[in-house]
């Protein structure tokens, strides 16, 4: 995950994304994660995760 171009965390699930967002003070629920402009999904979306090799 990056904020303004700086890597701040590695997310391996939506739960990881929500944990980082909550740590910076934004209350975001799982249901909102796919439709908010606060999160930019690259290479898929809230339901698409792939394992890194």
mmCIF entry with sequence, helices, sheets and N, C-alpha, C, O atoms, coordinates in Angstrom:
data_MODEL
# 
_entry.id   MODEL 
# 
_entity.id                         1 
_entity.type                       polymer 
_entity.pdbx_number_of_molecules   1 
# 
_entity_poly.entity_id                      1 
_entity_poly.type                           'polypeptide(L)' 
_entity_poly.nstd_linkage                   no 
_entity_poly.nstd_monomer                   no 
_entity_poly.pdbx_seq_one_letter_code       
;(UNK)(UNK)(UNK)(UNK)(UNK)(UNK)(UNK)(UNK)(UNK)(UNK)(UNK)(UNK)(UNK)(UNK)(UNK)(UNK)
(UNK)(UNK)(UNK)(UNK)(UNK)(UNK)(UNK)(UNK)(UNK)(UNK)(UNK)(UNK)(UNK)(UNK)(UNK)(UNK)
(UNK)(UNK)(UNK)(UNK)(UNK)(UNK)(UNK)(UNK)(UNK)(UNK)(UNK)(UNK)(UNK)(UNK)(UNK)(UNK)
(UNK)(UNK)(UNK)(UNK)(UNK)
;
_entity_poly.pdbx_seq_one_letter_code_can   XXXXXXXXXXXXXXXXXXXXXXXXXXXXXXXXXXXXXXXXXXXXXXXXXXXXX 
_entity_poly.pdbx_strand_id                 A 
# 
loop_
_entity_poly_seq.entity_id 
_entity_poly_seq.num 
_entity_poly_seq.mon_id 
_entity_poly_seq.hetero 
1 1  UNK n 
1 2  UNK n 
1 3  UNK n 
1 4  UNK n 
1 5  UNK n 
1 6  UNK n 
1 7  UNK n 
1 8  UNK n 
1 9  UNK n 
1 10 UNK n 
1 11 UNK n 
1 12 UNK n 
1 13 UNK n 
1 14 UNK n 
1 15 UNK n 
1 16 UNK n 
1 17 UNK n 
1 18 UNK n 
1 19 UNK n 
1 20 UNK n 
1 21 UNK n 
1 22 UNK n 
1 23 UNK n 
1 24 UNK n 
1 25 UNK n 
1 26 UNK n 
1 27 UNK n 
1 28 UNK n 
1 29 UNK n 
1 30 UNK n 
1 31 UNK n 
1 32 UNK n 
1 33 UNK n 
1 34 UNK n 
1 35 UNK n 
1 36 UNK n 
1 37 UNK n 
1 38 UNK n 
1 39 UNK n 
1 40 UNK n 
1 41 UNK n 
1 42 UNK n 
1 43 UNK n 
1 44 UNK n 
1 45 UNK n 
1 46 UNK n 
1 47 UNK n 
1 48 UNK n 
1 49 UNK n 
1 50 UNK n 
1 51 UNK n 
1 52 UNK n 
1 53 UNK n 
# 
_struct_asym.id          A 
_struct_asym.entity_id   1 
# 
loop_
_struct_conf.conf_type_id 
_struct_conf.id 
_struct_conf.pdbx_PDB_helix_id 
_struct_conf.beg_label_comp_id 
_struct_conf.beg_label_asym_id 
_struct_conf.beg_label_seq_id 
_struct_conf.pdbx_beg_PDB_ins_code 
_struct_conf.end_label_comp_id 
_struct_conf.end_label_asym_id 
_struct_conf.end_label_seq_id 
_struct_conf.pdbx_end_PDB_ins_code 
_struct_conf.beg_auth_comp_id 
_struct_conf.beg_auth_asym_id 
_struct_conf.beg_auth_seq_id 
_struct_conf.end_auth_comp_id 
_struct_conf.end_auth_asym_id 
_struct_conf.end_auth_seq_id 
_struct_conf.pdbx_PDB_helix_class 
_struct_conf.details 
_struct_conf.pdbx_PDB_helix_length 
HELX_P HELX_P1 AA1 UNK A 14 ? UNK A 23 ? UNK A 14 UNK A 23 1 ? 10 
HELX_P HELX_P2 AA2 UNK A 30 ? UNK A 33 ? UNK A 30 UNK A 33 1 ? 4  
# 
_struct_conf_type.id          HELX_P 
_struct_conf_type.criteria    ? 
_struct_conf_type.reference   ? 
# 
_struct_sheet.id               AA1 
_struct_sheet.type             ? 
_struct_sheet.number_strands   2 
_struct_sheet.details          ? 
# 
_struct_sheet_order.sheet_id     AA1 
_struct_sheet_order.range_id_1   1 
_struct_sheet_order.range_id_2   2 
_struct_sheet_order.offset       ? 
_struct_sheet_order.sense        anti-parallel 
# 
loop_
_struct_sheet_range.sheet_id 
_struct_sheet_range.id 
_struct_sheet_range.beg_label_comp_id 
_struct_sheet_range.beg_label_asym_id 
_struct_sheet_range.beg_label_seq_id 
_struct_sheet_range.pdbx_beg_PDB_ins_code 
_struct_sheet_range.end_label_comp_id 
_struct_sheet_range.end_label_asym_id 
_struct_sheet_range.end_label_seq_id 
_struct_sheet_range.pdbx_end_PDB_ins_code 
_struct_sheet_range.beg_auth_comp_id 
_struct_sheet_range.beg_auth_asym_id 
_struct_sheet_range.beg_auth_seq_id 
_struct_sheet_range.end_auth_comp_id 
_struct_sheet_range.end_auth_asym_id 
_struct_sheet_range.end_auth_seq_id 
AA1 1 UNK A 2 ? UNK A 3 ? UNK A 2 UNK A 3 
AA1 2 UNK A 6 ? UNK A 7 ? UNK A 6 UNK A 7 
# 
loop_
_atom_site.group_PDB 
_atom_site.id 
_atom_site.type_symbol 
_atom_site.label_atom_id 
_atom_site.label_alt_id 
_atom_site.label_comp_id 
_atom_site.label_asym_id 
_atom_site.label_entity_id 
_atom_site.label_seq_id 
_atom_site.pdbx_PDB_ins_code 
_atom_site.Cartn_x 
_atom_site.Cartn_y 
_atom_site.Cartn_z 
_atom_site.occupancy 
_atom_site.B_iso_or_equiv 
_atom_site.pdbx_formal_charge 
_atom_site.auth_seq_id 
_atom_site.auth_comp_id 
_atom_site.auth_asym_id 
_atom_site.auth_atom_id 
_atom_site.pdbx_PDB_model_num 
ATOM 1   N N  . UNK A 1 1  ? 0.849   -1.167  0.000   1.00 0.00 ? 1  UNK A N  1 
ATOM 2   C CA . UNK A 1 1  ? 0.000   0.000   0.000   1.00 0.00 ? 1  UNK A CA 1 
ATOM 3   C C  . UNK A 1 1  ? 0.893   1.228   0.000   1.00 0.00 ? 1  UNK A C  1 
ATOM 4   O O  . UNK A 1 1  ? 1.962   1.239   0.611   1.00 0.00 ? 1  UNK A O  1 
ATOM 5   N N  . UNK A 1 2  ? 0.444   2.248   -0.686  1.00 0.00 ? 2  UNK A N  1 
ATOM 6   C CA . UNK A 1 2  ? 1.202   3.498   -0.683  1.00 0.00 ? 2  UNK A CA 1 
ATOM 7   C C  . UNK A 1 2  ? 0.262   4.667   -0.413  1.00 0.00 ? 2  UNK A C  1 
ATOM 8   O O  . UNK A 1 2  ? -0.924  4.633   -0.742  1.00 0.00 ? 2  UNK A O  1 
ATOM 9   N N  . UNK A 1 3  ? 0.823   5.679   0.186   1.00 0.00 ? 3  UNK A N  1 
ATOM 10  C CA . UNK A 1 3  ? 0.113   6.916   0.457   1.00 0.00 ? 3  UNK A CA 1 
ATOM 11  C C  . UNK A 1 3  ? 0.927   8.036   -0.162  1.00 0.00 ? 3  UNK A C  1 
ATOM 12  O O  . UNK A 1 3  ? 2.075   8.271   0.216   1.00 0.00 ? 3  UNK A O  1 
ATOM 13  N N  . UNK A 1 4  ? 0.327   8.716   -1.108  1.00 0.00 ? 4  UNK A N  1 
ATOM 14  C CA . UNK A 1 4  ? 1.003   9.810   -1.821  1.00 0.00 ? 4  UNK A CA 1 
ATOM 15  C C  . UNK A 1 4  ? 2.354   9.365   -2.378  1.00 0.00 ? 4  UNK A C  1 
ATOM 16  O O  . UNK A 1 4  ? 3.344   10.093  -2.314  1.00 0.00 ? 4  UNK A O  1 
ATOM 17  N N  . UNK A 1 5  ? 2.365   8.141   -2.928  1.00 0.00 ? 5  UNK A N  1 
ATOM 18  C CA . UNK A 1 5  ? 3.565   7.628   -3.573  1.00 0.00 ? 5  UNK A CA 1 
ATOM 19  C C  . UNK A 1 5  ? 4.576   6.968   -2.660  1.00 0.00 ? 5  UNK A C  1 
ATOM 20  O O  . UNK A 1 5  ? 5.580   6.444   -3.142  1.00 0.00 ? 5  UNK A O  1 
ATOM 21  N N  . UNK A 1 6  ? 4.346   6.976   -1.354  1.00 0.00 ? 6  UNK A N  1 
ATOM 22  C CA . UNK A 1 6  ? 5.282   6.364   -0.410  1.00 0.00 ? 6  UNK A CA 1 
ATOM 23  C C  . UNK A 1 6  ? 4.685   5.068   0.130   1.00 0.00 ? 6  UNK A C  1 
ATOM 24  O O  . UNK A 1 6  ? 3.553   5.052   0.615   1.00 0.00 ? 6  UNK A O  1 
ATOM 25  N N  . UNK A 1 7  ? 5.458   3.978   0.043   1.00 0.00 ? 7  UNK A N  1 
ATOM 26  C CA . UNK A 1 7  ? 4.986   2.686   0.534   1.00 0.00 ? 7  UNK A CA 1 
ATOM 27  C C  . UNK A 1 7  ? 4.859   2.748   2.054   1.00 0.00 ? 7  UNK A C  1 
ATOM 28  O O  . UNK A 1 7  ? 5.795   3.120   2.760   1.00 0.00 ? 7  UNK A O  1 
ATOM 29  N N  . UNK A 1 8  ? 3.659   2.367   2.542   1.00 0.00 ? 8  UNK A N  1 
ATOM 30  C CA . UNK A 1 8  ? 3.411   2.404   3.989   1.00 0.00 ? 8  UNK A CA 1 
ATOM 31  C C  . UNK A 1 8  ? 3.110   1.028   4.579   1.00 0.00 ? 8  UNK A C  1 
ATOM 32  O O  . UNK A 1 8  ? 3.230   0.836   5.789   1.00 0.00 ? 8  UNK A O  1 
ATOM 33  N N  . UNK A 1 9  ? 2.720   0.068   3.738   1.00 0.00 ? 9  UNK A N  1 
ATOM 34  C CA . UNK A 1 9  ? 2.382   -1.259  4.260   1.00 0.00 ? 9  UNK A CA 1 
ATOM 35  C C  . UNK A 1 9  ? 2.230   -2.243  3.113   1.00 0.00 ? 9  UNK A C  1 
ATOM 36  O O  . UNK A 1 9  ? 2.041   -1.853  1.961   1.00 0.00 ? 9  UNK A O  1 
ATOM 37  N N  . UNK A 1 10 ? 2.316   -3.526  3.447   1.00 0.00 ? 10 UNK A N  1 
ATOM 38  C CA . UNK A 1 10 ? 2.045   -4.584  2.491   1.00 0.00 ? 10 UNK A CA 1 
ATOM 39  C C  . UNK A 1 10 ? 0.710   -5.187  2.861   1.00 0.00 ? 10 UNK A C  1 
ATOM 40  O O  . UNK A 1 10 ? 0.537   -5.696  3.968   1.00 0.00 ? 10 UNK A O  1 
ATOM 41  N N  . UNK A 1 11 ? -0.233  -5.131  1.942   1.00 0.00 ? 11 UNK A N  1 
ATOM 42  C CA . UNK A 1 11 ? -1.568  -5.673  2.205   1.00 0.00 ? 11 UNK A CA 1 
ATOM 43  C C  . UNK A 1 11 ? -1.717  -7.000  1.492   1.00 0.00 ? 11 UNK A C  1 
ATOM 44  O O  . UNK A 1 11 ? -1.464  -7.103  0.292   1.00 0.00 ? 11 UNK A O  1 
ATOM 45  N N  . UNK A 1 12 ? -2.129  -8.012  2.233   1.00 0.00 ? 12 UNK A N  1 
ATOM 46  C CA . UNK A 1 12 ? -2.365  -9.328  1.649   1.00 0.00 ? 12 UNK A CA 1 
ATOM 47  C C  . UNK A 1 12 ? -3.834  -9.710  1.670   1.00 0.00 ? 12 UNK A C  1 
ATOM 48  O O  . UNK A 1 12 ? -4.216  -10.798 1.240   1.00 0.00 ? 12 UNK A O  1 
ATOM 49  N N  . UNK A 1 13 ? -4.654  -8.792  2.181   1.00 0.00 ? 13 UNK A N  1 
ATOM 50  C CA . UNK A 1 13 ? -6.095  -9.027  2.226   1.00 0.00 ? 13 UNK A CA 1 
ATOM 51  C C  . UNK A 1 13 ? -6.797  -7.695  2.438   1.00 0.00 ? 13 UNK A C  1 
ATOM 52  O O  . UNK A 1 13 ? -6.162  -6.683  2.734   1.00 0.00 ? 13 UNK A O  1 
ATOM 53  N N  . UNK A 1 14 ? -8.104  -7.709  2.283   1.00 0.00 ? 14 UNK A N  1 
ATOM 54  C CA . UNK A 1 14 ? -8.891  -6.505  2.548   1.00 0.00 ? 14 UNK A CA 1 
ATOM 55  C C  . UNK A 1 14 ? -8.761  -6.119  4.019   1.00 0.00 ? 14 UNK A C  1 
ATOM 56  O O  . UNK A 1 14 ? -8.742  -4.935  4.355   1.00 0.00 ? 14 UNK A O  1 
ATOM 57  N N  . UNK A 1 15 ? -8.671  -7.115  4.889   1.00 0.00 ? 15 UNK A N  1 
ATOM 58  C CA . UNK A 1 15 ? -8.495  -6.825  6.320   1.00 0.00 ? 15 UNK A CA 1 
ATOM 59  C C  . UNK A 1 15 ? -7.228  -6.012  6.568   1.00 0.00 ? 15 UNK A C  1 
ATOM 60  O O  . UNK A 1 15 ? -7.226  -5.118  7.414   1.00 0.00 ? 15 UNK A O  1 
ATOM 61  N N  . UNK A 1 16 ? -6.148  -6.310  5.841   1.00 0.00 ? 16 UNK A N  1 
ATOM 62  C CA . UNK A 1 16 ? -4.913  -5.529  5.975   1.00 0.00 ? 16 UNK A CA 1 
ATOM 63  C C  . UNK A 1 16 ? -5.128  -4.088  5.524   1.00 0.00 ? 16 UNK A C  1 
ATOM 64  O O  . UNK A 1 16 ? -4.655  -3.151  6.168   1.00 0.00 ? 16 UNK A O  1 
ATOM 65  N N  . UNK A 1 17 ? -5.835  -3.918  4.426   1.00 0.00 ? 17 UNK A N  1 
ATOM 66  C CA . UNK A 1 17 ? -6.128  -2.565  3.932   1.00 0.00 ? 17 UNK A CA 1 
ATOM 67  C C  . UNK A 1 17 ? -6.913  -1.787  4.978   1.00 0.00 ? 17 UNK A C  1 
ATOM 68  O O  . UNK A 1 17 ? -6.579  -0.643  5.287   1.00 0.00 ? 17 UNK A O  1 
ATOM 69  N N  . UNK A 1 18 ? -7.952  -2.403  5.523   1.00 0.00 ? 18 UNK A N  1 
ATOM 70  C CA . UNK A 1 18 ? -8.779  -1.726  6.524   1.00 0.00 ? 18 UNK A CA 1 
ATOM 71  C C  . UNK A 1 18 ? -7.994  -1.393  7.783   1.00 0.00 ? 18 UNK A C  1 
ATOM 72  O O  . UNK A 1 18 ? -8.208  -0.341  8.386   1.00 0.00 ? 18 UNK A O  1 
ATOM 73  N N  . UNK A 1 19 ? -7.085  -2.280  8.187   1.00 0.00 ? 19 UNK A N  1 
ATOM 74  C CA . UNK A 1 19 ? -6.273  -2.025  9.378   1.00 0.00 ? 19 UNK A CA 1 
ATOM 75  C C  . UNK A 1 19 ? -5.403  -0.785  9.196   1.00 0.00 ? 19 UNK A C  1 
ATOM 76  O O  . UNK A 1 19 ? -5.289  0.034   10.108  1.00 0.00 ? 19 UNK A O  1 
ATOM 77  N N  . UNK A 1 20 ? -4.793  -0.645  8.029   1.00 0.00 ? 20 UNK A N  1 
ATOM 78  C CA . UNK A 1 20 ? -3.954  0.530   7.773   1.00 0.00 ? 20 UNK A CA 1 
ATOM 79  C C  . UNK A 1 20 ? -4.804  1.793   7.734   1.00 0.00 ? 20 UNK A C  1 
ATOM 80  O O  . UNK A 1 20 ? -4.430  2.814   8.311   1.00 0.00 ? 20 UNK A O  1 
ATOM 81  N N  . UNK A 1 21 ? -5.932  1.728   7.062   1.00 0.00 ? 21 UNK A N  1 
ATOM 82  C CA . UNK A 1 21 ? -6.821  2.891   6.972   1.00 0.00 ? 21 UNK A CA 1 
ATOM 83  C C  . UNK A 1 21 ? -7.313  3.297   8.364   1.00 0.00 ? 21 UNK A C  1 
ATOM 84  O O  . UNK A 1 21 ? -7.371  4.486   8.679   1.00 0.00 ? 21 UNK A O  1 
ATOM 85  N N  . UNK A 1 22 ? -7.660  2.333   9.179   1.00 0.00 ? 22 UNK A N  1 
ATOM 86  C CA . UNK A 1 22 ? -8.107  2.642   10.545  1.00 0.00 ? 22 UNK A CA 1 
ATOM 87  C C  . UNK A 1 22 ? -6.993  3.273   11.366  1.00 0.00 ? 22 UNK A C  1 
ATOM 88  O O  . UNK A 1 22 ? -7.238  4.180   12.161  1.00 0.00 ? 22 UNK A O  1 
ATOM 89  N N  . UNK A 1 23 ? -5.751  2.787   11.170  1.00 0.00 ? 23 UNK A N  1 
ATOM 90  C CA . UNK A 1 23 ? -4.612  3.349   11.924  1.00 0.00 ? 23 UNK A CA 1 
ATOM 91  C C  . UNK A 1 23 ? -4.403  4.823   11.632  1.00 0.00 ? 23 UNK A C  1 
ATOM 92  O O  . UNK A 1 23 ? -3.932  5.564   12.495  1.00 0.00 ? 23 UNK A O  1 
ATOM 93  N N  . UNK A 1 24 ? -4.747  5.259   10.428  1.00 0.00 ? 24 UNK A N  1 
ATOM 94  C CA . UNK A 1 24 ? -4.569  6.681   10.107  1.00 0.00 ? 24 UNK A CA 1 
ATOM 95  C C  . UNK A 1 24 ? -5.825  7.499   10.395  1.00 0.00 ? 24 UNK A C  1 
ATOM 96  O O  . UNK A 1 24 ? -5.905  8.680   10.058  1.00 0.00 ? 24 UNK A O  1 
ATOM 97  N N  . UNK A 1 25 ? -6.813  6.843   11.028  1.00 0.00 ? 25 UNK A N  1 
ATOM 98  C CA . UNK A 1 25 ? -7.966  7.582   11.520  1.00 0.00 ? 25 UNK A CA 1 
ATOM 99  C C  . UNK A 1 25 ? -9.181  7.629   10.612  1.00 0.00 ? 25 UNK A C  1 
ATOM 100 O O  . UNK A 1 25 ? -10.070 8.457   10.812  1.00 0.00 ? 25 UNK A O  1 
ATOM 101 N N  . UNK A 1 26 ? -9.234  6.755   9.616   1.00 0.00 ? 26 UNK A N  1 
ATOM 102 C CA . UNK A 1 26 ? -10.390 6.739   8.721   1.00 0.00 ? 26 UNK A CA 1 
ATOM 103 C C  . UNK A 1 26 ? -11.217 5.498   9.012   1.00 0.00 ? 26 UNK A C  1 
ATOM 104 O O  . UNK A 1 26 ? -10.719 4.376   8.919   1.00 0.00 ? 26 UNK A O  1 
ATOM 105 N N  . UNK A 1 27 ? -12.469 5.700   9.360   1.00 0.00 ? 27 UNK A N  1 
ATOM 106 C CA . UNK A 1 27 ? -13.379 4.591   9.639   1.00 0.00 ? 27 UNK A CA 1 
ATOM 107 C C  . UNK A 1 27 ? -13.968 4.103   8.320   1.00 0.00 ? 27 UNK A C  1 
ATOM 108 O O  . UNK A 1 27 ? -14.866 4.733   7.762   1.00 0.00 ? 27 UNK A O  1 
ATOM 109 N N  . UNK A 1 28 ? -13.461 2.984   7.830   1.00 0.00 ? 28 UNK A N  1 
ATOM 110 C CA . UNK A 1 28 ? -13.909 2.414   6.564   1.00 0.00 ? 28 UNK A CA 1 
ATOM 111 C C  . UNK A 1 28 ? -14.268 0.960   6.808   1.00 0.00 ? 28 UNK A C  1 
ATOM 112 O O  . UNK A 1 28 ? -13.481 0.209   7.384   1.00 0.00 ? 28 UNK A O  1 
ATOM 113 N N  . UNK A 1 29 ? -15.429 0.570   6.380   1.00 0.00 ? 29 UNK A N  1 
ATOM 114 C CA . UNK A 1 29 ? -15.890 -0.807  6.555   1.00 0.00 ? 29 UNK A CA 1 
ATOM 115 C C  . UNK A 1 29 ? -15.636 -1.599  5.273   1.00 0.00 ? 29 UNK A C  1 
ATOM 116 O O  . UNK A 1 29 ? -15.470 -1.024  4.198   1.00 0.00 ? 29 UNK A O  1 
ATOM 117 N N  . UNK A 1 30 ? -15.608 -2.921  5.402   1.00 0.00 ? 30 UNK A N  1 
ATOM 118 C CA . UNK A 1 30 ? -15.328 -3.796  4.271   1.00 0.00 ? 30 UNK A CA 1 
ATOM 119 C C  . UNK A 1 30 ? -16.261 -3.508  3.107   1.00 0.00 ? 30 UNK A C  1 
ATOM 120 O O  . UNK A 1 30 ? -15.821 -3.465  1.958   1.00 0.00 ? 30 UNK A O  1 
ATOM 121 N N  . UNK A 1 31 ? -17.511 -3.315  3.381   1.00 0.00 ? 31 UNK A N  1 
ATOM 122 C CA . UNK A 1 31 ? -18.498 -3.079  2.330   1.00 0.00 ? 31 UNK A CA 1 
ATOM 123 C C  . UNK A 1 31 ? -18.216 -1.802  1.550   1.00 0.00 ? 31 UNK A C  1 
ATOM 124 O O  . UNK A 1 31 ? -18.618 -1.687  0.392   1.00 0.00 ? 31 UNK A O  1 
ATOM 125 N N  . UNK A 1 32 ? -17.540 -0.850  2.159   1.00 0.00 ? 32 UNK A N  1 
ATOM 126 C CA . UNK A 1 32 ? -17.236 0.435   1.524   1.00 0.00 ? 32 UNK A CA 1 
ATOM 127 C C  . UNK A 1 32 ? -15.913 0.414   0.758   1.00 0.00 ? 32 UNK A C  1 
ATOM 128 O O  . UNK A 1 32 ? -15.675 1.278   -0.085  1.00 0.00 ? 32 UNK A O  1 
ATOM 129 N N  . UNK A 1 33 ? -15.061 -0.552  1.039   1.00 0.00 ? 33 UNK A N  1 
ATOM 130 C CA . UNK A 1 33 ? -13.695 -0.556  0.519   1.00 0.00 ? 33 UNK A CA 1 
ATOM 131 C C  . UNK A 1 33 ? -13.631 -0.555  -1.008  1.00 0.00 ? 33 UNK A C  1 
ATOM 132 O O  . UNK A 1 33 ? -12.736 0.066   -1.582  1.00 0.00 ? 33 UNK A O  1 
ATOM 133 N N  . UNK A 1 34 ? -14.557 -1.233  -1.670  1.00 0.00 ? 34 UNK A N  1 
ATOM 134 C CA . UNK A 1 34 ? -14.522 -1.309  -3.121  1.00 0.00 ? 34 UNK A CA 1 
ATOM 135 C C  . UNK A 1 34 ? -15.060 -0.095  -3.841  1.00 0.00 ? 34 UNK A C  1 
ATOM 136 O O  . UNK A 1 34 ? -14.808 0.069   -5.035  1.00 0.00 ? 34 UNK A O  1 
ATOM 137 N N  . UNK A 1 35 ? -15.792 0.761   -3.154  1.00 0.00 ? 35 UNK A N  1 
ATOM 138 C CA . UNK A 1 35 ? -16.428 1.881   -3.829  1.00 0.00 ? 35 UNK A CA 1 
ATOM 139 C C  . UNK A 1 35 ? -15.965 3.250   -3.397  1.00 0.00 ? 35 UNK A C  1 
ATOM 140 O O  . UNK A 1 35 ? -16.519 4.255   -3.844  1.00 0.00 ? 35 UNK A O  1 
ATOM 141 N N  . UNK A 1 36 ? -14.974 3.318   -2.548  1.00 0.00 ? 36 UNK A N  1 
ATOM 142 C CA . UNK A 1 36 ? -14.509 4.613   -2.077  1.00 0.00 ? 36 UNK A CA 1 
ATOM 143 C C  . UNK A 1 36 ? -13.330 5.114   -2.907  1.00 0.00 ? 36 UNK A C  1 
ATOM 144 O O  . UNK A 1 36 ? -12.485 4.318   -3.317  1.00 0.00 ? 36 UNK A O  1 
ATOM 145 N N  . UNK A 1 37 ? -13.260 6.413   -3.158  1.00 0.00 ? 37 UNK A N  1 
ATOM 146 C CA . UNK A 1 37 ? -12.094 6.958   -3.854  1.00 0.00 ? 37 UNK A CA 1 
ATOM 147 C C  . UNK A 1 37 ? -10.851 7.007   -2.960  1.00 0.00 ? 37 UNK A C  1 
ATOM 148 O O  . UNK A 1 37 ? -9.765  7.342   -3.434  1.00 0.00 ? 37 UNK A O  1 
ATOM 149 N N  . UNK A 1 38 ? -11.000 6.678   -1.676  1.00 0.00 ? 38 UNK A N  1 
ATOM 150 C CA . UNK A 1 38 ? -9.859  6.665   -0.762  1.00 0.00 ? 38 UNK A CA 1 
ATOM 151 C C  . UNK A 1 38 ? -8.902  5.510   -1.040  1.00 0.00 ? 38 UNK A C  1 
ATOM 152 O O  . UNK A 1 38 ? -7.726  5.570   -0.683  1.00 0.00 ? 38 UNK A O  1 
ATOM 153 N N  . UNK A 1 39 ? -9.415  4.456   -1.680  1.00 0.00 ? 39 UNK A N  1 
ATOM 154 C CA . UNK A 1 39 ? -8.598  3.283   -1.971  1.00 0.00 ? 39 UNK A CA 1 
ATOM 155 C C  . UNK A 1 39 ? -8.565  3.077   -3.473  1.00 0.00 ? 39 UNK A C  1 
ATOM 156 O O  . UNK A 1 39 ? -9.609  2.957   -4.114  1.00 0.00 ? 39 UNK A O  1 
ATOM 157 N N  . UNK A 1 40 ? -7.367  3.038   -4.031  1.00 0.00 ? 40 UNK A N  1 
ATOM 158 C CA . UNK A 1 40 ? -7.210  2.774   -5.462  1.00 0.00 ? 40 UNK A CA 1 
ATOM 159 C C  . UNK A 1 40 ? -6.712  1.341   -5.622  1.00 0.00 ? 40 UNK A C  1 
ATOM 160 O O  . UNK A 1 40 ? -5.606  1.002   -5.201  1.00 0.00 ? 40 UNK A O  1 
ATOM 161 N N  . UNK A 1 41 ? -7.533  0.523   -6.227  1.00 0.00 ? 41 UNK A N  1 
ATOM 162 C CA . UNK A 1 41 ? -7.178  -0.885  -6.430  1.00 0.00 ? 41 UNK A CA 1 
ATOM 163 C C  . UNK A 1 41 ? -6.434  -1.017  -7.748  1.00 0.00 ? 41 UNK A C  1 
ATOM 164 O O  . UNK A 1 41 ? -6.904  -0.541  -8.781  1.00 0.00 ? 41 UNK A O  1 
ATOM 165 N N  . UNK A 1 42 ? -5.270  -1.666  -7.714  1.00 0.00 ? 42 UNK A N  1 
ATOM 166 C CA . UNK A 1 42 ? -4.491  -1.868  -8.930  1.00 0.00 ? 42 UNK A CA 1 
ATOM 167 C C  . UNK A 1 42 ? -4.397  -3.353  -9.218  1.00 0.00 ? 42 UNK A C  1 
ATOM 168 O O  . UNK A 1 42 ? -4.090  -4.151  -8.332  1.00 0.00 ? 42 UNK A O  1 
ATOM 169 N N  . UNK A 1 43 ? -4.664  -3.718  -10.459 1.00 0.00 ? 43 UNK A N  1 
ATOM 170 C CA . UNK A 1 43 ? -4.580  -5.108  -10.861 1.00 0.00 ? 43 UNK A CA 1 
ATOM 171 C C  . UNK A 1 43 ? -5.779  -5.935  -10.447 1.00 0.00 ? 43 UNK A C  1 
ATOM 172 O O  . UNK A 1 43 ? -5.706  -7.163  -10.458 1.00 0.00 ? 43 UNK A O  1 
ATOM 173 N N  . UNK A 1 44 ? -6.860  -5.310  -10.090 1.00 0.00 ? 44 UNK A N  1 
ATOM 174 C CA . UNK A 1 44 ? -8.056  -6.042  -9.680  1.00 0.00 ? 44 UNK A CA 1 
ATOM 175 C C  . UNK A 1 44 ? -8.934  -5.154  -8.834  1.00 0.00 ? 44 UNK A C  1 
ATOM 176 O O  . UNK A 1 44 ? -9.110  -3.972  -9.127  1.00 0.00 ? 44 UNK A O  1 
ATOM 177 N N  . UNK A 1 45 ? -9.473  -5.718  -7.804  1.00 0.00 ? 45 UNK A N  1 
ATOM 178 C CA . UNK A 1 45 ? -10.353 -4.958  -6.932  1.00 0.00 ? 45 UNK A CA 1 
ATOM 179 C C  . UNK A 1 45 ? -10.437 -5.598  -5.574  1.00 0.00 ? 45 UNK A C  1 
ATOM 180 O O  . UNK A 1 45 ? -9.595  -6.419  -5.211  1.00 0.00 ? 45 UNK A O  1 
ATOM 181 N N  . UNK A 1 46 ? -11.428 -5.236  -4.839  1.00 0.00 ? 46 UNK A N  1 
ATOM 182 C CA . UNK A 1 46 ? -11.571 -5.691  -3.467  1.00 0.00 ? 46 UNK A CA 1 
ATOM 183 C C  . UNK A 1 46 ? -11.671 -7.218  -3.371  1.00 0.00 ? 46 UNK A C  1 
ATOM 184 O O  . UNK A 1 46 ? -11.307 -7.794  -2.346  1.00 0.00 ? 46 UNK A O  1 
ATOM 185 N N  . UNK A 1 47 ? -12.156 -7.868  -4.414  1.00 0.00 ? 47 UNK A N  1 
ATOM 186 C CA . UNK A 1 47 ? -12.320 -9.322  -4.385  1.00 0.00 ? 47 UNK A CA 1 
ATOM 187 C C  . UNK A 1 47 ? -11.195 -10.070 -5.078  1.00 0.00 ? 47 UNK A C  1 
ATOM 188 O O  . UNK A 1 47 ? -11.209 -11.301 -5.115  1.00 0.00 ? 47 UNK A O  1 
ATOM 189 N N  . UNK A 1 48 ? -10.224 -9.360  -5.625  1.00 0.00 ? 48 UNK A N  1 
ATOM 190 C CA . UNK A 1 48 ? -9.152  -10.006 -6.392  1.00 0.00 ? 48 UNK A CA 1 
ATOM 191 C C  . UNK A 1 48 ? -7.832  -9.897  -5.646  1.00 0.00 ? 48 UNK A C  1 
ATOM 192 O O  . UNK A 1 48 ? -7.301  -8.805  -5.444  1.00 0.00 ? 48 UNK A O  1 
ATOM 193 N N  . UNK A 1 49 ? -7.315  -11.045 -5.243  1.00 0.00 ? 49 UNK A N  1 
ATOM 194 C CA . UNK A 1 49 ? -6.016  -11.099 -4.569  1.00 0.00 ? 49 UNK A CA 1 
ATOM 195 C C  . UNK A 1 49 ? -5.232  -12.232 -5.196  1.00 0.00 ? 49 UNK A C  1 
ATOM 196 O O  . UNK A 1 49 ? -5.790  -13.289 -5.493  1.00 0.00 ? 49 UNK A O  1 
ATOM 197 N N  . UNK A 1 50 ? -3.977  -12.025 -5.394  1.00 0.00 ? 50 UNK A N  1 
ATOM 198 C CA . UNK A 1 50 ? -3.140  -13.098 -5.922  1.00 0.00 ? 50 UNK A CA 1 
ATOM 199 C C  . UNK A 1 50 ? -1.911  -13.247 -5.041  1.00 0.00 ? 50 UNK A C  1 
ATOM 200 O O  . UNK A 1 50 ? -1.456  -12.294 -4.408  1.00 0.00 ? 50 UNK A O  1 
ATOM 201 N N  . UNK A 1 51 ? -1.396  -14.439 -5.016  1.00 0.00 ? 51 UNK A N  1 
ATOM 202 C CA . UNK A 1 51 ? -0.215  -14.710 -4.194  1.00 0.00 ? 51 UNK A CA 1 
ATOM 203 C C  . UNK A 1 51 ? 1.025   -14.254 -4.935  1.00 0.00 ? 51 UNK A C  1 
ATOM 204 O O  . UNK A 1 51 ? 1.154   -14.440 -6.145  1.00 0.00 ? 51 UNK A O  1 
ATOM 205 N N  . UNK A 1 52 ? 1.927   -13.659 -4.192  1.00 0.00 ? 52 UNK A N  1 
ATOM 206 C CA . UNK A 1 52 ? 3.213   -13.273 -4.767  1.00 0.00 ? 52 UNK A CA 1 
ATOM 207 C C  . UNK A 1 52 ? 4.121   -14.475 -4.760  1.00 0.00 ? 52 UNK A C  1 
ATOM 208 O O  . UNK A 1 52 ? 4.077   -15.302 -3.849  1.00 0.00 ? 52 UNK A O  1 
ATOM 209 N N  . UNK A 1 53 ? 4.924   -14.563 -5.759  1.00 0.00 ? 53 UNK A N  1 
ATOM 210 C CA . UNK A 1 53 ? 5.861   -15.699 -5.847  1.00 0.00 ? 53 UNK A CA 1 
ATOM 211 C C  . UNK A 1 53 ? 7.176   -15.368 -5.239  1.00 0.00 ? 53 UNK A C  1 
ATOM 212 O O  . UNK A 1 53 ? 8.078   -16.205 -5.226  1.00 0.00 ? 53 UNK A O  1 
# 
